[in-house]
Amino acid sequence: MRGRLLVPQAAVEKIRRIIDEQGLRPGDQLPPQRELAERLSISRASLREALSALETLGMIRIEVGRGVFLTDGKPPDPVAAWRFADLYSPREVYEARLALEPHAAQLAAIALPDAALDTLSGTLVRMRAAFEVHDFAQAGVEDSKFHHLIVEGCGNRMVLDLFRTVDAVVTELQTLPFAQEDRIWETLEEHERILKALQTRDGARAAQAMSDHITGAAGRLGILLGAGRAAEPVAGSSL
């Protein structure tokens, strides 16, 4: 990917490596955020995005004024943990993704080079391995890479720029359905159908597979896209 899209995801991997190398356990405290940012050579903003992703997955607990602590890894209620609630609801983000990503997948079916298809395949191999050991943080990293690569390779710069403006929001949203551990394999199967459509250069099928995946991910959070929209107020609305 170009630019900064994968910085928080890479930071997640590095933070987890620090946890493993230092042998940290639930209840232990991570180094201060300033120190972490310096060690990872990233901005404080990118670090906060990475920590937020880990908190959403239930791997850490951020205590204002105290620091960042490891937890037992049990995911919290995903919607309750949604940190962008003052901007958008999860439904709104899924609806926006449904408007954007199927079209990106349709374009990518034609525009993606073969090497990129191989890279996409690699992300799913690693996602499967992560699911097998319940490593949802790594699965989230691979999930984000998969979607980023499709948008990056669709050949439409405006679509890419639109995606970049909400990258942090979309990245965190992609981890929420992993809280439904009994349904994680649905996620992998949906990604595999997207990849197969891309490999056969079938734009219409790629768009449909992406649409089905986004709808399925929303459904795993109890969000039925296209249904019940009026019952959920828009963030910031006075109506």
Protein Blocks (a to p, Z undefined) as FASTA:
>chain_A
ZZjllmmmmmmmmmmmmmmmnopaehiacddfklmmmmnopafklmmmmmmmmmmnopac
cdehkbccddehiacdfklmpmklmmpcfklmmmmmmmmmmmmmmmmmmmpcfklmmmmm
mmmmmmmmmmmnopaklmmmmmmmmmmmmmmmnopaklmmmmmmmmmmmmmmmmmmmmmm
mlmmmmmmmmmmmmmmmmnopaklmmmmmmmmmmmmmmmnopaghiaklmpccehiaZZ
